[in-house]
Amino acid sequence: MSVSRSGNTTLDLEPLLDESRDDSDADNQKGEATGGGALLNGSSSKEPRATGVGHRDRERERDESAVFIKKISSAVFYGLSSFMITVINKTVLTSYRFPSFLFLSLGQLTASIVVLGMGKRLKLVSFPPLQRNTFAKIFPLPLIFLGNMMFGLGGTQSLSLPMFAALRRFSILMTMLLELKILGLRPSTAVQVSVYAMIGGALVAASDDLSFNMRGYIYVMITNALTASNGVYVKKKLDTSEIGKYGLMFYNSLFMFLPALALNFFTGDLEQAINFSEWHDPVFVTQFLLSCVMGFILSYSTILCTQFNSGPDDHHCGGA
């Protein structure tokens, strides 16, 4: 406030205006600082979220890669096992003229029981103990398992390797149809086309067979149906039963050992096998034992491949 010469008083507003401008400038600076802090906080809160999403994506990619590797490795394992046991069984049954494929199937059952029993005792594998309802839990797998083994060995003994391998392609078509009927799984168009092409090739190969053997053809076609049933029911039991793959292998062999032994006895195959003249040959004995062990390995590779792949994918890789 100032006093003029005329005695009047006047109000000087300059200082007040200056103070208000200073206050508004301070408020603006505070707001900018607050807004900038909020922006910084927002960006910093988004960074951990984006990092978490990227980490989950990487984990998902690693899981998918691991599953893909398991699918490929189990399929290759099954294919190699299928090829090896077919060659070894053909050597034992044809080259050495071993008289009984039923006795050889009994040896393969025995090998599975011994190997898995020792593995459980040594705590290398685990499966539930035998209970009253164990057979009901895995039925009808034991019957399918035994029939598949016996008729497969019979077909191997009766037919040449190329013809046997060609006719085994029909198991792929049967597996595809059973998976659609029982599991409700419809294969892709690419899988269907490849299956039909393989069936066509098998028909062409079979039409040019000079050593016609109807019994061998029947054995192989029964084996195809049982192989398809085995793959579908193994997948179903693995998904719905707590027995596990080792339990399925062990109890399939255990429950079918006595029926297989009785069948060998009543058909006379047990006596023929015991009286076989080549038991003194160490090379034959090695081949026979190798066939028994390979029966166990094939059974394991089949269940493993069925666990990670679909049925048609399994039989694309092998046809034992």
Residue, then its C-alpha position, 0 to 999 in steps of 0.5 A: m500500500s502507498v500514499s499519494r501526494s493528494g492524501n489518497t491511499t492506493l492499493d499496490l497489487e503487484p506483490l500479491l500477483d507475484e506471489s500467486r504466480d509463484d504458487s501456481d508455478a510451484d503447483n504446476q511443477k509438483g503436478e508434472a513431477t507427480g505425473g511423471g512419477a506415475l508414468l514411471n511407476g506405470s512403466s515399471s509395473k508393466e515391465p515385470r508383467a511382460t517379463g512374466v509372460g515371456h518367461r511362461d512362453r519360454e517354459r511352454e516352448r521348452d515343454e513342447s520341445a521335450v514332449f516332441i523329443k519324447k515322441i520322436s525317440s519313443a517312435v524310433f525305439y519302437g521301430l528299431s525294436s520291432f525290426m530287431i525282434t522280427v529278424i531274430n525270431k525269423t532266425v530262430l524259427t526258420s534258419y534253425r527250424f525251431p519247431s514251436f513258436l508257442f514255446l518261444s512265446l512262453g520264453q518271452l513271457t518268462a523273460s518279462i516276468v523275470v526282468l520286471g520282478m528283479g527290477k522291482r526288487l532292486k527298486l529300479v522300477s515300481f508298480p502296485p502289488l498284486q490284488r484281487n481286482t488287478f486282473a479286472k483292472i487290466f482286462p482284456l489286455p492279458l488275452i490280447f497280449l498273449g494272442n498277439m504274441m503267439f499269432g505274431l510268432g506263427g506268422t513270422q514262422s510261416l511267411s517270408l520277411p518281406m511278405f510278413a512286413a507288408l501284411r503287417r501294414f493292415s494293423i495301422l488301418m485297424t488301429m485307426l478305426l478302433e481309435l475312432k470307435i473306442l477313444g473317439l480320436r479322428p486322425s488328420t487327413a494327412v495320416q489317413v492318406s498315408v495309411y491308405a497308401m501303405i495299405g495299397g502298397a501292401l496289397v500290391a506286394a501280397s498279390d505277387d507272393l509266389s509262396f502262397n501260405m493261407r495259414g500264415y496270412i490268417y495268423v498275420m491278419i489275426t495279429n493285426a487285429l490284436t495289435a490294434s486292440n492292444g494299442v487302443y486298450v493300452k492307451k485307455k488303461l494308461d489313462t484310467s488305471e493307476i497300475g502304470k506301464y510296468g504293472l501292465m507289462f508284468y501282470n500281462s505276462l504273469f496272468m498269461f504264463l500258466p495258460a501259455l504253459a498249458l497250451n504248450f503242454f496239450t499241443g505237444d509243443l513243449e515236448q518238441a521244444i525240449n527234444f530239439s537237437e540244437w540246444h547244445d549249440p551256444v549260438f542258437v541258445t544265444q539267439f533264443l535268449l535274445s529273442c526272449v529278451m527282445g520280446f520284453i523290450l518290444s513290449y516296453s517300447t510299444i507301451l512307451c510309444t503308445q503313451f506318447n503317440s497315437g496308434p497309427d503313428d506307432h505302427h508307421c514306425g514298426g510292424a512286429 
